[in-house]
């Protein structure tokens, strides 16, 4: 396989990942030591997030292919990209928490469900509760009226019992 075909294959791989991912985060990892990068990769892998380093020129070609050229302005210097096909919040949350502990890691931009997002948007997404947390909040909101009705019914029953006794 020629070098050109290999590069085209990498561009296609990046474009496919950009199309399929629910959440993509671009970070500058300059200044992190090997141990820190390994720890970040481990945390992302556990959340089923793909974290790779690609050449900026190939990433720019892929962004042109999937019409996300707004990302091109942040594709300078050493970059790594986190792709998540399952959870929208997971990569933003993990990377944001990691960046708090390691100041060398810098979030540059993101793509959330096909829309290019700023650093502020990615950080706001990271502050949201996890999917399980949101589901438990929803459950408690749905459960409250039933619980209140049950308590009111019990109070009425007790009141009638006292009056009858």
C-alpha positions, 0 to 999 in steps of 0.5 A: 500500500502506498503512503498516499493510500495509507494517509487516505485511509487515516483521513477516512477513519477520522471522518468516520469517527467524527460522523459516528461519535456523539461527542468529540473533544479536542485537547492540547496535551503538551506538557503532560508526562507519559504517566499522566497521558497513560492515566488519562487514556485509562480513564477514557478507555474505561468509559468506552471513549477512543482517545487518539493523536492524529496529524493536524493536516489529516484531521483538517481533511477529515473535517472538510469531508464531514463539513466541520471546518470550524474545528480547523482553527484549533488544529494547531500544535500537538492535539489529541482527540477523544471520540465517544459513540455511547455517552455525550457527557463522559469524555467532557466530564473525564477530560474536564476533571483531569484538566483540573488536576493537570493544568497542562491539559487544555480543552480546545473545542468539541463537537457535540452531536454534530455541532462544533462547540466552544471550550465553555460549552464543553465545560458546561456539558462536563458539569452536568450530572451523569446519565444515571444521575439525570435518570435518578433525578427524573425518577424522584420527580416522577415519584414525588406526586405519587408519594405525596398522594399516598401520604395524604391518603394515609393522613385522611384514613388516620383522621377518619379512624380517630373520628370513628374511635 
